[in-house]
Amino acid sequence: IPVDAINKLLRAPTTRQVTNDQEFFFEAREPGAPYVLTCDPAGFGETGDPSAVTVWHGWDQREVASWSGRLDPGRLADLILRWQKAFDADVVVESNKGECCSALLSRGCPKMHWSSSGQPGWYSTDIAKGAALADLVDMLRRQEILPVSGDTLTQLATWDGKTRKRTGGHHFDRAVTCLIFAYAARVLGYGNRPRVVP
């Protein structure tokens, strides 16, 4: 991610420190507000990137909950369902590793996004990733997306937008949830916070 797109956020006083395998909720659900949950799932196994789940406020486009760690696809689906219920969130899961999407479908996940009628989740082709990355960089520059967890910001600051493997001591699981949100914000279109008429 270009330095100029992320610098202001790195200096923001709202940054919160997080650790893997713990659930972090940065703010309570706002009644009536839309939310979207994005997930970069891992498959089975103890190596490679961990999974990550982020919940975003749809109007303010702000990170409101965050988790990263290692769960098998069934347990990850259970965490997603619990958070989906807590926020009544749309659910957008990268489907290139299909185990988590399959687990969510078998559990009857509400408000699950389908890329097409035959493709549950977001199937991240090179073209789809490129479009989402361009959207993400634009959103960061305009401060239209507000990640608040320190790990997410650190990953964004060191990510080239392509690499998925650990480099320089970092995984990029949380950064990918931002990429998925950039896609979701464009496709699902939550719009602006409604004006309150006195």
Phi, psi and chi 1 to 4 in degrees:
 res  aa     phi    psi   chi1   chi2   chi3   chi4
   1 ILE       -  131.7  -59.7  -65.9      -      -
   2 PRO   -57.0  141.8  -23.4   32.6      -      -
   3 VAL   -58.0  -40.8  172.9      -      -      -
   4 ASP   -65.3  -22.3   68.3  -72.7      -      -
   5 ALA   -79.4  -18.5      -      -      -      -
   6 ILE  -119.6  -14.0 -164.6   73.7      -      -
   7 ASN   -56.2  -47.0  -98.0   -8.8      -      -
   8 LYS   -62.3  -39.1  -72.8 -178.0 -179.0  176.9
   9 LEU   -68.1  -35.5  -71.3  170.3      -      -
  10 LEU   -63.8  -27.4  -73.2  169.6      -      -
  11 ARG   -94.8   -0.4  -64.0 -166.8  -58.8  -92.9
  12 ALA   -67.4  139.1      -      -      -      -
  13 PRO   -73.3   -8.8   25.6  -32.6      -      -
  14 THR   -84.2   -4.2   53.0      -      -      -
  15 THR   -59.5  133.5  -60.0      -      -      -
  16 ARG  -116.2  137.1  -56.2  -78.4  -63.1  -83.7
  17 GLN   -85.2  137.8  -64.6  -52.0  -49.0      -
  18 VAL  -131.6  163.0  -61.9      -      -      -
  19 THR  -130.6  155.2   54.4      -      -      -
  20 ASN   -65.5  154.0  -81.7   -1.4      -      -
  21 ASP    68.2   13.7  -64.7  -48.2      -      -
  22 GLN  -124.5  143.5  -68.2 -173.3   26.9      -
  23 GLU   -89.5  132.2  -61.6  178.0   20.5      -
  24 PHE  -122.2  126.8  -70.5   88.1      -      -
  25 PHE  -116.6  115.8  -62.8   89.1      -      -
  26 PHE   -89.0  -21.5  -53.0  122.3      -      -
  27 GLU  -158.6  158.9   59.6 -174.7   65.9      -
  28 ALA   -77.9  159.7      -      -      -      -
  29 ARG   -64.7  135.6  177.1 -178.4  171.7 -173.0
  30 GLU   -91.8  118.2  177.7 -174.6  -15.3      -
  31 PRO   -56.3  132.8  -23.8   33.7      -      -
  32 GLY    85.7  -11.6      -      -      -      -
  33 ALA   -84.2  146.2      -      -      -      -
  34 PRO   -82.0  147.0   30.4  -32.6      -      -
  35 TYR  -132.5  152.4  -70.1   88.2      -      -
  36 VAL  -133.4  134.3   59.2      -      -      -
  37 LEU  -103.1  126.9  179.9  154.2      -      -
  38 THR  -115.8  143.3   59.1      -      -      -
  39 CYS  -139.5  131.1  175.8      -      -      -
  40 ASP  -105.8   97.5  176.7   28.5      -      -
  41 PRO   -86.9  148.0   32.5  -32.9      -      -
  42 ALA   -99.0  166.6      -      -      -      -
  43 GLY   -88.5 -151.6      -      -      -      -
  44 PHE   -80.5  155.9  -68.9   95.9      -      -
  45 GLY   119.0  165.9      -      -      -      -
  46 GLU  -105.6    2.4  -62.7  -62.2  -40.6      -
  47 THR  -119.4  171.1   60.1      -      -      -
  48 GLY    83.3 -175.5      -      -      -      -
  49 ASP   -62.9  145.1  -85.7    7.2      -      -
  50 PRO   -74.1  174.0   24.9  -30.8      -      -
  51 SER   -83.6  161.0  -60.2      -      -      -
  52 ALA  -144.4  144.2      -      -      -      -
  53 VAL  -130.9  132.7  178.8      -      -      -
  54 THR  -133.0  138.5  -54.7      -      -      -
  55 VAL  -108.8  135.0  177.3      -      -      -
  56 TRP  -119.7  141.1  -56.3   88.1      -      -
  57 HIS   -73.9  122.9 -168.9  -67.5      -      -
  58 GLY   -66.2  -39.5      -      -      -      -
  59 TRP   -76.9  -47.4  -68.5  -29.7      -      -
  60 ASP   -86.2  -12.6  -62.0  -18.6      -      -
  61 GLN    55.0   44.7  -57.5 -171.6  143.3      -
  62 ARG  -116.1  140.7 -177.7  176.4   58.7 -107.6
  63 GLU   -67.9  122.5  179.8 -176.2   14.0      -
  64 VAL  -115.8  -15.7  -61.1      -      -      -
  65 ALA  -153.8  148.5      -      -      -      -
  66 SER  -151.6  140.9 -179.9      -      -      -
  67 TRP  -149.9  145.1  172.5   87.0      -      -
  68 SER  -147.6  139.2  178.7      -      -      -
  69 GLY   169.5 -163.7      -      -      -      -
  70 ARG  -117.0  111.5  -62.6 -168.6 -174.8  -79.1
  71 LEU  -132.7  145.8  -70.3  174.0      -      -
  72 ASP   -68.4  161.1   68.2   59.1      -      -
  73 PRO   -55.0  -35.5  -29.7   37.3      -      -
  74 GLY   -66.8  -44.4      -      -      -      -
  75 ARG   -70.3  -34.0  -71.6 -177.3  173.8  171.9
  76 LEU   -63.7  -41.7  178.2   59.6      -      -
  77 ALA   -60.1  -38.7      -      -      -      -
  78 ASP   -64.3  -41.6  -69.3  -21.5      -      -
  79 LEU   -62.3  -44.9 -177.3  149.4      -      -
  80 ILE   -59.9  -44.6  -70.4  169.4      -      -
  81 LEU   -63.4  -38.0  -72.6  167.8      -      -
  82 ARG   -65.6  -43.8 -176.5  161.7   43.7   81.3
  83 TRP   -70.3  -36.8  -77.4   23.1      -      -
  84 GLN   -59.1  -42.7 -171.4  -76.7  -32.5      -
  85 LYS   -67.1  -40.6 -177.3  176.7 -179.3 -179.8
  86 ALA   -63.3  -34.8      -      -      -      -
  87 PHE  -110.8   -2.0  -71.8   94.2      -      -
  88 ASP    49.4   49.1 -170.6   27.3      -      -
  89 ALA   -92.5  147.8      -      -      -      -
  90 ASP   -65.5  149.2  -68.3  -37.7      -      -
  91 VAL  -120.7  119.6  175.2      -      -      -
  92 VAL  -124.2  109.0 -174.1      -      -      -
  93 VAL  -114.7  132.4  177.4      -      -      -
  94 GLU   -63.0  130.8 -174.0 -178.3   35.6      -
  95 SER  -106.1    7.5   61.2      -      -      -
  96 ASN   -61.1  -35.4  -64.9   51.4      -      -
  97 LYS   -99.7  106.4  -71.6 -175.2 -179.6  -73.5
  98 GLY   -81.8   -6.2      -      -      -      -
  99 GLU   -61.5  -43.1  -60.1   96.4  -31.3      -
 100 CYS   -67.5  -43.2 -177.3      -      -      -
 101 CYS   -60.2  -42.1  -81.6      -      -      -
 102 SER   -62.1  -41.9  -64.8      -      -      -
 103 ALA   -64.3  -40.1      -      -      -      -
 104 LEU   -65.4  -42.0  -73.3  166.8      -      -
 105 LEU   -63.9  -41.8  -71.3  173.4      -      -
 106 SER   -67.2  -23.3   69.9      -      -      -
 107 ARG   -94.0    1.7  -71.8  159.7  168.2   76.3
 108 GLY    70.2   44.4      -      -      -      -
 109 CYS   -58.0  122.9  178.0      -      -      -
 110 PRO   -73.1  151.4   -4.8   17.2      -      -
 111 LYS    56.6   34.9  -58.5  176.8   78.9  169.6
 112 MET   -82.1  132.2 -174.0  163.9  173.3      -
 113 HIS   -79.1  138.8  174.2   70.9      -      -
 114 TRP  -117.1  129.3  -69.5   60.8      -      -
 115 SER   -65.6  -34.1  -64.9      -      -      -
 116 SER  -154.3  177.7   65.3      -      -      -
 117 SER   -61.9  -23.9   60.0      -      -      -
 118 GLY  -109.2    7.8      -      -      -      -
 119 GLN  -132.9   96.1 -178.0   64.7   57.0      -
 120 PRO   -69.9  146.6   26.3  -32.2      -      -
 121 GLY    81.3 -172.2      -      -      -      -
 122 TRP  -103.6  114.1  177.1   55.5      -      -
 123 TYR   -89.0  111.1 -169.3   72.0      -      -
 124 SER   -92.0   83.9   56.8      -      -      -
 125 THR   -72.1  169.9   63.5      -      -      -
 126 ASP   -59.6  -39.2  -74.1  -17.5      -      -
 127 ILE   -67.2  -44.5  -68.1  172.8      -      -
 128 ALA   -63.5  -41.6      -      -      -      -
 129 LYS   -63.2  -42.8  -74.2  178.2 -170.3  173.4
 130 GLY   -61.6  -42.8      -      -      -      -
 131 ALA   -65.6  -43.1      -      -      -      -
 132 ALA   -66.4  -37.8      -      -      -      -
 133 LEU   -65.1  -42.8 -178.1   59.8      -      -
 134 ALA   -61.1  -43.3      -      -      -      -
 135 ASP   -61.6  -43.5  -71.8  -19.6      -      -
 136 LEU   -62.3  -46.4  175.6   59.2      -      -
 137 VAL   -62.1  -43.1  170.9      -      -      -
 138 ASP   -61.8  -43.6  -74.7  -15.3      -      -
 139 MET   -63.8  -40.2  -69.2  170.5   76.8      -
 140 LEU   -64.8  -43.3  -74.8  165.1      -      -
 141 ARG   -63.4  -36.4  -78.5 -172.2  170.8  133.3
 142 ARG   -88.8    1.8  -65.7 -169.0  -60.9 -101.9
 143 GLN    54.1   43.7  -65.2 -174.0   48.8      -
 144 GLU   -96.5   -4.4  -67.6  175.7   -9.4      -
 145 ILE  -129.7  134.2  179.7  172.9      -      -
 146 LEU  -126.3   79.0  -61.0  169.7      -      -
 147 PRO   -68.5  139.2   16.7  -19.1      -      -
 148 VAL  -118.4  -15.7  -61.0      -      -      -
 149 SER   -81.1  137.8   62.5      -      -      -
 150 GLY   -57.1  -40.9      -      -      -      -
 151 ASP   -63.4  -40.7  -82.4    9.1      -      -
 152 THR   -62.1  -46.4  -57.6      -      -      -
 153 LEU   -64.5  -40.8  -68.9  166.2      -      -
 154 THR   -62.9  -42.4  -60.5      -      -      -
 155 GLN   -63.1  -44.0  -72.9 -176.6   22.1      -
 156 LEU   -61.3  -38.4  -73.2  170.2      -      -
 157 ALA   -69.3  -20.6      -      -      -      -
 158 THR  -115.4    8.9   55.8      -      -      -
 159 TRP  -101.3  136.5 -172.7   44.5      -      -
 160 ASP   -90.1    2.1   63.4    6.3      -      -
 161 GLY    86.6   -5.7      -      -      -      -
 162 LYS  -124.3  -46.3  -60.8  175.3 -174.7  175.4
 163 THR   -62.8  132.7  -54.2      -      -      -
 164 ARG  -107.7  -18.1  -62.2  -62.9  -69.2  -90.8
 165 LYS   -87.2  162.0  -63.5 -174.4 -178.6  -60.3
 166 ARG   -64.5  128.8 -176.8  179.6  173.9   93.3
 167 THR  -139.4  141.5   56.9      -      -      -
 168 GLY    57.6   28.0      -      -      -      -
 169 GLY    86.7    5.7      -      -      -      -
 170 HIS  -120.9  140.4  -61.9  -68.7      -      -
 171 HIS   -90.0  170.4  -69.7  -68.7      -      -
 172 PHE  -127.1   25.5  -61.4  106.3      -      -
 173 ASP   -64.2  -43.5   48.3  -57.4      -      -
 174 ARG   -69.8  -36.8  -65.8  178.3 -168.1  -94.7
 175 ALA   -61.0  -38.5      -      -      -      -
 176 VAL   -65.8  -32.6  172.7      -      -      -
 177 THR   -64.9  -29.8   67.4      -      -      -
 178 CYS   -68.7  -40.7  -63.4      -      -      -
 179 LEU   -60.1  -44.0 -174.0   74.2      -      -
 180 ILE   -65.0  -37.9  -61.5  168.3      -      -
 181 PHE   -65.6  -38.4  178.2   68.8      -      -
 182 ALA   -58.2  -41.6      -      -      -      -
 183 TYR   -62.4  -48.3  159.5   82.2      -      -
 184 ALA   -64.1  -39.6      -      -      -      -
 185 ALA   -62.2  -36.7      -      -      -      -
 186 ARG   -74.6  -43.6  174.9  169.9   44.1   84.6
 187 VAL   -80.7  -41.3  171.6      -      -      -
 188 LEU   -88.7  -26.1  -59.6  177.4      -      -
 189 GLY    56.1   78.8      -      -      -      -
 190 TYR   -79.7  -16.9  -64.4  100.1      -      -
 191 GLY    72.8 -169.0      -      -      -      -
 192 ASN   -95.0  162.0  -63.1  -40.5      -      -
 193 ARG   -60.2  130.8  177.7 -179.3  -70.1  -82.0
 194 PRO   -61.7  142.9  -20.3   31.1      -      -
 195 ARG   -74.5  139.4  -66.8  179.3   63.4 -175.5
 196 VAL   -90.7  119.5  175.5      -      -      -
 197 VAL   -90.4  120.2  179.0      -      -      -
 198 PRO   -68.5      -   10.5  -12.5      -      -
